[in-house]
Amino acid sequence: MKRLPLLVRVLRDPRVVPGLDAAGWDLLLRQADAANLDALLLALLEDAGLFDLVPAAPRAHLEWTRVGAAGHARAARYEVRQIGRALADLGLPLILLKGAAYAMAGLDAGRGRLFSDIDILVPKARLPEVEAALMMHGWISTHHDAYDQRYYRQWMHELPPMQHARRGNSIDVHHAILPETAPVRPDPDKLRAAARPIAGEPGLATLAPADMVLHSAVHLFFDGEFDKGLRDLVDLHRLLGQFGAEPGFWDALPARARELELGRPLFYALRYCPRLLGTVVPPAVQAAVAAEGPNPALLWLMDRLFERALLPLHASCDDAFSRLARFALYVRGNWLRMPPLLLARHLFHKAFITKHNESQAA
């Protein structure tokens, strides 16, 4: 593996920062901004007792980050409350996913974690009721094209994204964690059945710890977009660090992955978290998931792709093959989500028909 970018070295060990000069701080903040990790950087420096050593200019930047992150947290909490009120009469627990779940549950992964929308999980059979209730409270679909509506409702694992007409905040309503067309289909009933209530937050719940890790791994390693890949890997790193201290977690994780057909994304999570972020994974757990990985030739290739795509999307982190790596993983992500014929049809529609319609509208 080539030398890690400055931001990744700081994420592994914040004690790197006292040796930075002005150019080093400028590079670090630019990489953190590109990775959407400014607020996390602030939290890491404070936790390590290093914030007082930050020079004046980068300190000012991080103080503004603090203000923005605090405002984001208040807005997210308010929005979750509004979603809860909108769905209160349906008799469903509000199961939060990803960033909103981490933040509302007070997890380590929620500190300094910014997110652009709120993701929830509901039973597929209740989607019409959930959508109607949200519409009655001001959320509207953001995808009006007939093809996009069919794409989401027939093939995907979520409704078309919804945005509040007045506040502009977005919500993604999931009924599963992978599309209907994906080759593996983790049973969403099992995920909901194991969900845990959030202490002190009546009506709110998150996935169980192992399921939260597996969903994070699926989100990262089944997707084709890596503009926030490092942030998502940091989510996994922090979830594993916190839950790994709980009795029985490491024993249960590989078994749950097999039960939900998610051994491959867990293999990648337990490979690249230690390689990039220094995550401590028990050797017995690494051995338990080894058989879920690809053959040696394919793994050699995946290492070269992921170890480029999971770095900050900043010119200082790229080499001659970084753009190609991200494109290859974009193609792979789409391939994993749809069978070949449907994928070809979808890409043709998005590349030609949608672009033509947009140009006509302009």
FENVENVEN-V439439 format. One record per run of one state. SS is the DSSP state (alpha for helix, beta for strand, coil for the rest). FROM is the first residue (numbers start at 1). TO is the last residue. If there is no record, write none. Layout:
ss->SS from->FROM to->TO
ss->SS from->FROM to->TO
//
This chain:
ss->coil from->1 to->5
ss->alpha from->6 to->12
ss->coil from->13 to->13
ss->alpha from->14 to->19
ss->coil from->20 to->21
ss->alpha from->22 to->34
ss->coil from->35 to->37
ss->alpha from->38 to->47
ss->coil from->48 to->50
ss->alpha from->51 to->53
ss->coil from->54 to->55
ss->alpha from->56 to->86
ss->coil from->87 to->87
ss->alpha from->88 to->90
ss->coil from->91 to->93
ss->beta from->94 to->97
ss->alpha from->98 to->104
ss->coil from->105 to->107
ss->alpha from->108 to->110
ss->coil from->111 to->116
ss->beta from->117 to->121
ss->coil from->122 to->123
ss->alpha from->124 to->136
ss->coil from->137 to->138
ss->beta from->139 to->141
ss->coil from->142 to->145
ss->alpha from->146 to->155
ss->coil from->156 to->157
ss->beta from->158 to->158
ss->coil from->159 to->161
ss->beta from->162 to->164
ss->coil from->165 to->169
ss->beta from->170 to->174
ss->coil from->175 to->187
ss->alpha from->188 to->193
ss->coil from->194 to->195
ss->beta from->196 to->197
ss->coil from->198 to->203
ss->beta from->204 to->206
ss->coil from->207 to->208
ss->alpha from->209 to->221
ss->coil from->222 to->228
ss->alpha from->229 to->243
ss->coil from->244 to->248
ss->alpha from->249 to->259
ss->coil from->260 to->262
ss->alpha from->263 to->277
ss->coil from->278 to->282
ss->alpha from->283 to->292
ss->coil from->293 to->295
ss->alpha from->296 to->309
ss->coil from->310 to->314
ss->alpha from->315 to->317
ss->coil from->318 to->321
ss->alpha from->322 to->337
ss->coil from->338 to->339
ss->alpha from->340 to->361
ss->coil from->362 to->362
//
